[in-house]
Amino acid sequence: MSRKVLIATEKPFASEAVGQIREIIEKAGYELSLLEKYTEKKELLDAVSRADALIIRSDKVDAEVLNAAENLKVVVRAGAGYDNIDCAAAKEKGIVAMNTPGQNSNAVAELVFAMMLYRARNFLTPKAGSELRMKTIGIHAYGNVGHYVAQIAKGFGMTVLAYDPFVKKEVMEKGGVTPVGSAEELYEKSDYISLHLPKMKETMGFVNEKLLQRMKKNAVLVNTARKEVVNEEDLQKALKERPDLSYLSDIAPDCAEALLSEYPGRVWFTPKKMGAQTNEANINAGVAAARQIVAYFEKGDTTFQVNK
């Protein structure tokens, strides 16, 4: 009996991505099924009950979903972040959880600059704006996305700083980036902060009043990571006390409505998280997920496992 692979995506892959995933899965002799644009969790619970492998995007795979998946051996999040998977529950059930790091990094990095330019030009209103050239950008967490942000920033003629205690200074310097010794220093010296912290226990609310109050005059914080890494109470306080600061995010905070009402022209949020929403990123992440599933079943490859 062939293995069954389910793509469960409330926000579907591009059709071209699905086509390439199907080609990889069926070439390996497996069956592929789709659950797209579902609105009820029950639909996911029913579909996953027959799956040996699962590919998701931002869809939540919690203990209830895992318990319903009697045959599930591996779940792959097509993207870098994987906080939508209950990794502990998966590990307990012997299910391998993976992500596809780096596959949508350029898409996210390009969105950073779309947002920065949108703010620099006063949200495309006739009022005179400013240029990115000769400004300083601080990259908070120099991972795959941060690397692409640095490359693009240099093309704009910006000075590039970065802070990441888990990345060697030599790696940053090789990419033409100046490493700084602390998050405080990064926020003090940057006109723009590009935030790329992963969501984990240690980073929840990491961007707090202490850091926000250290930001340069007229500085802009751009968040394409996770809303939880910014302390919302401290953000509201900083925006109130510092009328020169701006906050743009690809993930609207819980207090978004209040911020938009109180600080028009200084805050802006995408309608729905869209950092990875390009055809190229769709294809890259989906294809990587499919290949990782085949490699796992055929070779036992767990290179990208996140719940070891």
Residue, then its C-alpha position, 0 to 999 in steps of 0.5 A: m500500500s502506497r504512502k499517503v501525503l496530505i497538503a493541508t493549507e487554509k491559505p493554499f500554495a500557488s497552483e504551480a507549487v502544487g503541481q511540482i509537489r504532486e510530481i515529486i510525491e507521485k514519482a516516489g510512488y506515493e498518493l497526494s491529497l489536498l485540503e485547501k481553504y478549509t474553514e472548520k478544524k473538523e475537516l483537517l481532523d478527518a483528512v489527516s486521519r488517513a495521512d502518513a505525511l503532512i505538509i502545512r503552511s501556517d496551519k495549526v497542528d496541535a495535539e488534537v490534530l496529531n491524535a487524529a492522525e493515526n498513521l502520521k509519521v512526519v509533518v513538514r511546515a513549508g516555511a521557517g517558523y514552526d511554532n504552529i506545530d506542537c513539537a512536544a506532542a509530536k515527539e511524544k507520538g514519535i512523529v518527526a516535525m520539520n521546517t524548510p529554512g531559507q526557502n522563503s527568506n528572499a520574499v520576506a526580505e523584499l517585503v521589509f524594503a517595501m514596508m520601509l519605502y512605504r514609510a519613508r515616502n509617507f505612505l505614498t502621500p504627496k508630502a516630502g519623504s526621505e531616502l534610504r540611502m546613507k541611512t543605517i539599518g539594524i538587523h536583529a537576528y542574522g539568520n537566512v532572512g537577515h542575510y538577504v536583508a543585508q544584501i538588499a540594504k547594501g544595494f540601497g547604499m545603507t550602512v548595515l549593522a546586525y546583532d545576533p549572539f548565535v552568529k559569529k562576527e566573522v560570518m557577518e563581516k564576510g557579508g559586509v555587515t558590521p556586528v554590534g555587541s548588544a541589542e541596545e547598541l543596535y537600537e541606539k545606532s539604527d534608523y531602521i530596525s528589521l526584526h527577525l527573532p523566532k518565536m520561542k520562550e526566550t524571545m517572547g516580549f524581547v523587544n520591550e520598553k528598554l529597547l524601544q526607548r533607546m531607538k534613534k530619533n525618527a527611527v522605524l521598527v519593521n517586524t516581519a517575524r512574529k507579533e509575540v516578540v514585541n511587548e505590546e504594552d511597552l510598544q503602546k507606551a513608547l509610541k505615546e511618549r516618543p511621537d517620532l517613532s514608527y512601527l510597521s509589521d507584517i503581523a498585526p498586534d492584538c492592539a492594532e485597532a487602537l494603534l491605527s486610531e491613535y497613531p495614524g501615519r506612524v503605524w501600519f500593518t499588512p492585512k494578513k501575514m504576507g512575507a512568504q506570499t510570492n509565487e517563488a517562495n510558494i514553490n521553493a517551500g512546497v517543493a522542499a517540503a515534498r523532497q524532505i518527505v521523500a528523503y525521510f521515507e526513503k533514506g531516513d533523512t531527518t536533517f531539518q527535524v525540529n523536535k529531536 
